[in-house]
């Protein structure tokens, strides 16, 4: 059953390429560390993705590039690169992607 009464909403979930994961971990280590390994992170992320879809949402994987994410944060006035910043990034990117379709 959908928790969204007005139809499905689009939800962005931050996603990482395996080759970028360790660099992303370093980027977020001080404020909001990620799981030790990509495999650990992926397992948790896939569970969250399934739960979100089960609630009726359309899930968009928004890939975080460790080279461009700090620039995106700066451009949007985000000083702390933590889970809140990643969440905001993923929602903005998901909206952008859904508007392109």
N, C-alpha and C positions, 0 to 999 in steps of 0.2 A: 504494500500500500504506500502511495506517495504521501510525503509530508508536505508537498507543495500543492496547495489548493488551486492555484491559477496556472497549472501546467508545469512542465519540467523547467528547472532553472539550470543554467550552465555554471558549473563549479570548476575552477582551476585548481589543480594539484601540482605542486612543484615536483619536478622529476629531474633526474640526473643521468647523464650518460656515464657508463662505467668508467671510461677513461678520464672523466672530470671529477669523479667522486672525491678522491683524496684531496684534490686542490680545493674543492668546495668545503670539505671538512676543516681545512686549515683556515679558510675564510671566515667560517662561522664559529670556530673553536672558542673564542673568548666570550661570545655572547650567548650562544645557543648551540652547543655541540650536536653533531649528527652521530648516528650509530658508528661503531668502529669500522665496520666493513660494508661494502656495497650490498653484499648478500643479505646482511641483517636489515639494512635500510629498505631494500627492495621487498623483503617479506612483509614488513610493517606497512609500507606504502601500498602494496597490492591489497592488503586487508582493508585499509582505509578507503581505497578506490572502490572495492566491492561493496562496502557498507554504504558509501555515498550513492552509488548506483542503485542499491536496493531501496534507498529512500526516494527514488524517482528522479534523481538529478542526472544531467548530462555531464559527464566528467571529461575535462580536457587536461591532458598532461602538458604542463608548461615547463619546458626544459630550462634549467638554470645554467648559464655559461659563466664560469668563474672569472672570465676576463671582462665581460660586459655588465654583469650584475652590479658591481660597485658603482659603475658609471650611471646605471639606471637609478640606483638609490640616490646618488648625489643629485641627479637631474630632478628627482621627485621630492627632494628635501628630506630624505630619510637618512638619519645619522647613525642609527644602530642596525646593523645587518643581522637581525635575529629572525625568529619564526614569524613575527608580525610583519616584517619587511618581506619575507618570502611569501607569506599569505597574500599581502597586498599585490605583490608582483604577479603572482599566479592568477589572481582575480582580474587584474587589468589585462594581462595577456589573453586570458580566456575570453573576455569581452571582445577584445580586438579580433581574435580568431573567429568568434561567432558572427561578428559583423561582416567579416570578409565572405562568409558563406551565404 
